[in-house]
Amino acid sequence: MALSKSIQTEYQVPATYWNIGWVQEDFKNKSVEVLVYGYASKEARDADAQHMHSIRFGLQGDQYVAGQDRAALYATLKQQADFTDATDV
């Protein structure tokens, strides 16, 4: 699973394919941090190309749900400002 959304990178080339690359959950403090990697395309990701950009987001307090799987994290990601109009791929 991944998301499709064109976001301009510092290389002046948009990243269009986004996947969750890293998750860190703090059960005691009820928070989770997620790092999403952006690639030029799905083909670039499938070819093990280096990601072009990354976006980190965190959930705490009422937004936090313990033990979310990746599908649930992608759904939550689509509620974040940068990804509100992203589509599943």
ChimeraX attribute file (.defattr): number of C-alpha atoms within 10 A of each C-alpha:
attribute: neighborCount
match mode: 1-to-1
recipient: residues
	/A:1	10
	/A:2	19
	/A:3	23
	/A:4	20
	/A:5	19
	/A:6	19
	/A:7	18
	/A:8	14
	/A:9	15
	/A:10	8
	/A:11	9
	/A:12	8
	/A:13	13
	/A:14	18
	/A:15	23
	/A:16	18
	/A:17	26
	/A:18	30
	/A:19	21
	/A:20	20
	/A:21	12
	/A:22	11
	/A:23	15
	/A:24	11
	/A:25	18
	/A:26	11
	/A:27	12
	/A:28	6
	/A:29	10
	/A:30	15
	/A:31	18
	/A:32	22
	/A:33	15
	/A:34	19
	/A:35	16
	/A:36	21
	/A:37	21
	/A:38	30
	/A:39	27
	/A:40	21
	/A:41	18
	/A:42	20
	/A:43	11
	/A:44	13
	/A:45	17
	/A:46	9
	/A:47	9
	/A:48	10
	/A:49	13
	/A:50	12
	/A:51	19
	/A:52	17
	/A:53	18
	/A:54	16
	/A:55	12
	/A:56	12
	/A:57	13
	/A:58	16
	/A:59	16
	/A:60	13
	/A:61	10
	/A:62	8
	/A:63	12
	/A:64	18
	/A:65	16
	/A:66	12
	/A:67	11
	/A:68	13
	/A:69	8
	/A:70	14
	/A:71	11
	/A:72	12
	/A:73	17
	/A:74	22
	/A:75	15
	/A:76	16
	/A:77	21
	/A:78	17
	/A:79	13
	/A:80	13
	/A:81	8
	/A:82	13
	/A:83	19
	/A:84	13
	/A:85	13
	/A:86	20
	/A:87	13
	/A:88	13
	/A:89	11
